[in-house]
C-alpha cells in the first residue's frame, strides 16, 4: 500500500507544487479582480480553497495524461526516462483510472460554482487534454499551454459575476504571454534531447536568441497587465507597486542562462513568487482603494 501511495504521488507530481501553483495563480488573479471586498471575506477564502483544490486535481490528472501521451518520448529524454509510465512501473490502464478519478473529484469541486462558470470550465477541457499532442505539430506548444493554463483567470472572474467582460479578457491575454515565457525557459532543460527525437518547442525555435524572445513575451504581459489596471480604473498606487512584480520579470531575464538546465529550472520555479506578487498587488488595490 505504501508503495502504491508513493507511486501515485510521484505520478501526479504532488511533491512538485510549482505545476499546480502556476495553474492556481491566474484563478486567484481573476477572482481578486472581480471580488467586492466590502462583502463577506469568508466567501473569498472559500473560492480560494475551491480553486486550489481544483488546480491540484486537474494538474495531477494532466500530468498523468501527459505521461501516457508522451510515453515513447519520455524514454528517450534523460530527465523523464524514469517516469513511472515510461518505465513501465505503472500501466497505461491504471493511469487512465487514476486520471478519471481525479477528474470526477474535480467535477464535484466545480459544481460549487455558478452555471456559467461550470460551462466555461467544460469548454477548457478539450484544450487541457489535447495540449500534450501539440509538440508533435507546432513549435508553439508553449503558446497553446498559455491559452489552456490561464483559463482559470476567466473562471475566477465569472465565479463572481456569472458573465465575461473586457477586463478579465485583457488580463487573460497577458497571462498567456507570461506562460509562453516561463514555459519556454522550462523547455531549455531538455532542448538537446528534444532536438534529437523531433519534439517541437519555442525553446528550439528561438534557441539562438532566447532572451530577446523572453523579453517580448514578458513585455506583452506587462502591457496587458497595465491595460487591465487602466480598464479597471485602478489608482496610481496600483501602477506604482506593479513595479515590484515587473522587476521580478526583469530579474528573470538578467539571470536566465539557457545553457544551464539547473538555472532554467530555478528561473522557471521563481514564477511562483511572481504569481504571489501580482496577487498581493491586486489585493492591496482592491482592499485599500
N, C-alpha and C positions, 0 to 999 in steps of 0.2 A: 504493500500500500504506500509506504513512504517513497519508494522508487517511482510509483505512478504519479504521485503528487509532485515530486521533484521534476519528472519529465514534463508534466503539464505546465509547471511554472516556467521551465526552460523554453517549451514550445511557444508559449504565449508572451514571452519576454517580460514577465511581470517584475523581474529583477532589474529591468532597464526602463524605468519610468519615463525617460525622455520622450519616447514614442507617444504615449497617451497624454502627456502634458502638452505636447505640441498640437495635439488634437483638441485638448481641453481649453487652451487659452483663447482661441477665436470664439468659442462658445461663450466664455465669460466676458469677452470684449463686447460681443453683441448684446448680451444680457445687460451689462452695465450701461451701455449706450442708451438702452431703451428704458431702464428702470427708473421709477419715481421714488427717490429715497425719502420723500415725505410720507410714504405709506409704510406698511409693515416691513421691517428689515428681516423678519423671520422668513417671509416668502422668498426674499432674495437668496438667503442661505439655503433654503430648500431647493431652489433651482440650481444653485451651485453644486450641491450634493448630487442631484439627479444628472447634471451634465458630466460631473466627474465619473460617476458610475458608468454612464453611457459611453464615455470616452474610453475607459478601461476595457469594457466589454467589447466594443467594436474594434478597438485597436488589436485586442487579443485575437478576435475572430479573423481580422485582416491579416495578422501575422501567419496564422495557420493556412489561410487560402493562398497567401503569397508563397509559403514554403511548398505547398502542393504544386502550384503552377510552375515554380522555379526549381523544382526538384533536380532536374538534369543540369541546370546551370550551376546550382549550388555546389554540386560535387566537383566542379572544375575551378571553383574560386577558393583560395586559401582561407579566407575569413569565414566562409559559410559551409565548407565541406563537411563539418561535423554536426550540422543541424540535424535534428532528430529524424525528420522525414527523409532528408537527403542521404543520411547514413543508414536508413532502414530500421532504426530503433523504434519508430512509431509508424504504423501503416497509414496509407492514404485514407483508408476506410475509417480508421479511428480518428484521424484528423478531421474528417468531414463531420463525424458525430460530435466531436468537441465544438467545432465551429457552429453547428446548428443549435447546440445547447446554449452557447454564448449569445447567439443572435436572438434566441427565444427570450432569454433573460433581459436582453437589451430592449426587446419589444415591450416587455412588462414595464420597464422604466419609461419608455416612450409614451405609453398610454396615460401617463400622469400629465401630459401636456394637452393643449387645445387641439382641435381637429386640424386646423390649418398647419400647425407645426408638425403634426403626425404625417400629413400628406406630403409636406415638403421634405421630411426626413426620408420617406419612402422613395421620393424622387432621386435622392442621392445614392441609393443602394446600387443601382447599375454602375455608377461611377466607381464606387468603392471596390466592387468585385471584378471590374474589368481592368483596373489600374495595373495589376501585375503583368498583363499582356502588352502594355504599351511599349516597353523597352525592346520589343521584337520588331516594331513597325515604325517607330519615330525616334528621333534624337531628343524629343521633348517630353519624356515621361514625367520629368520634374514639374513641368507646367500642368500636366494632367493631374498630378498629385496635389498641386496647389488648388486647383479647381475643386478637387474632392475633399481635401483635408480641412479646408476653411468653410465648408458648408455650415458648420456649427455656428459661425458668426451670424448667418441669416436665421438659424433656428433660435439663437439667443434673443434676437430682436422679436421674432414672431411669437415667442413664448409669452411676451408681454402684450403686444399689440394685435396679434392674430391677423396681421397683414404685413405686406412688404412695402418699403418706401425707398427713396433715393439714398438716404444716409447710410443704411447698412450695405447697400449695393456698392457704394463707393468704397467703403471700408473693406468689403469683401474682395473687391478688385485689387486693392493694395495688398491685402494679406496673401493673395495668390502669388504676387511677386516676392514677398518675404519668403514663402515656402520654396519658390523657384530658386532663390539664392541659397538658403541653408541646405536644401537637398542636393544642390549642385556641389556644395562643399563636401557633403557626406559621400557623394559618388566618387570623389578622388581617392578614397581609401582603396577602391577595387579597380581603378582605371586600367591597370596593366592586364589583369585577368579578363576584364570586360572586353577590352580590345581584341584579345586572343579568341574569345568564344563568340564574338559578334554581337554583344549586347550594346544597345544604343543609349546615349545619355547626353545631357547638356555638358556634363563634365568632359566628355570626349570631344564634343563639338567645339567647345571653347577652351581646349587644353592649352592652346598657345598664348592665350591672354585671359586667364581666369579672373583676375582681379578687376579687369575692365567690365567683364560680364556681371560680376557681383555688384560692382558699383552701380551700373544701370538698373539692375534688379532692385537693389535696396533704395535707389533714388526714386523709382516708381512707387515703391511702398510709401516713402516719405511724402511724396506729392499727394497720393490718395489719402493718406492719414491726415495730413493737414487740411485737405479739402473736406474731409469728414467733420473736422472741428469747425470749419467755416460754415458748412451747411447746418450743423447743429447749433450754430450761434454761440459757441463756447467763448469764454472770457479770454483776455490776453494772457492770463495766468496759465491756461492750458497750453498755449503755444510756447510760453517760456519754459515750463517744466518738461515739455516734449523734447527739449534739448538733451535730456538725460538718456532716454532710450535711443535717440538718434545718434548720440555719441557712442553708444554701445555698438551700433552697426558700423560706425567708423573704426572702432577698436577692432572689430572682427576683420575688416579689410586690411588693416595695418598688420595684424598678427598672422593672418592666413598664409600658409605655405602649402601649395598643392602637392609638393613632392614629399611631404612627411605625413603618412597616414595617421599617426598619433595626434599631430597638430590638427588635421582635418576633423577628427572625432571630437577633439576638445572645443574647437570653434563651433561645430555643429551643436554640441550639447549646451553651449553658452546661450543658445536661443531660448532655453527655458527661462533664464534670467531676463532676457529681453521681453518675453511674454509677460512676465510678472511686472516689469517696469511700465509697460503700456497699460496694464490693468490698474496699477497704482495711479497713473496719470488720470485715467478715466474716473476712478473713484474720487480723487481729490476734486476734480472739476464738478462732478455731479453732486457731491455732498456739500461742498463749500460755496458753490455759486448757483 
